[in-house]
Structure formats: structure tokens, C-alpha cells
Amino acid sequence: MKEEVQKYIDKIRPSLQADGGDVELVEVTENGVVKVKLLGACSGCPMSTLTIKNGIERTLKQNVDGVKEVQPV
């Protein structure tokens, strides 16, 4: 599952980079929790929670079986 998650993170990355940020996959747990680290402008952005939940989490849940949640680290 980690390879599938990374594939979709790589598809999301250009839109974050366009705003001066980035995302790094840290871990995918056995129970479907994806842990990511926001970098650059995203790391201190007040909208980062929305980016994680409405952007990254929604995309991963729609495309990768077994993803339950995305958490920032």
C-alpha cells in the first residue's frame, strides 16, 4: 500500500509546490493511517489542516484501498 500512497502523493505534490510548499510521506501504518510532513510554506500555513483533510486525505481515500486517515507529523 505504501507504493500506491506514494504514487498519489507524487501527483498532489506539484500543486503544493506551486504555492511554495511540499509534502513528504513519513509512514503508512498497518491499520491504514498515513503520516505526512508538510514542508516549506505549507508547514506554517493556517490552512494546512484543510490541505491534509480535504486534499491529501480525500484523494488517498478515493484512490487507495485501505487508507483510513491522514495525519500530520
N, C-alpha and C positions, 0 to 999 in steps of 0.2 A: 504494500500500500504506500510506502514512503516514496517510491519512484513515481507513482501516479500523482501524489500530492505535490512533489517537486515539479512535475511537468506543468501542473496548473499554476503553481506559484510563479514559475518562469513566464507564463502567459500574462499574469497580473502585473508582474514587475515593471514593464515599460510604462504603464500609466502612473505608477508611483514615482518612477524616476523622472517623468516629465514634470512633476511638481517638486523635485529636489529630494525625494525620499527613496527608500528601498525597503525590501523585506527579506529576511533570512529565515529559512526553515531550520528550527533547532531540534525538534523531536516529533515523532509520531508514536504515541503510546499504543499498547495492545488493545486498549478499550476505546480507541477512536478519537483521542484528544490530540489535536495538532497544536504544537507550541511554536510560535514565531516571534522573531525580534524585529521590530520596526527600526529602521536606520535613517540617518540624515534628517531631513525636515519632518519626516513622519514621527520620529521618536518623541518630539516635544509638542506635537500638534494637538490642540484640543479636540480635533475631530478623529483622532486615532482610534477611539473605540468604535465609531461608526465605520471606519475603514476596515477594521478587523471583522466586525459582526455583519455589516451589510455588504461588504465587498468580498473579502477573502473567505469568510466562513460560508456565506451563501453560495459562492462559486464552487467551493470544495464539496459542500454537501450535495449540490446538484450533479456533480461530475465524478465523485469518488465514493464508491460504496464503502460504508463503514465509518465515515467521518461523522463524529457526533458534535464536536465543538472545536473552536479555535481559540486559543488563549495566548495573550502576550506574555513574554518573559523579560 
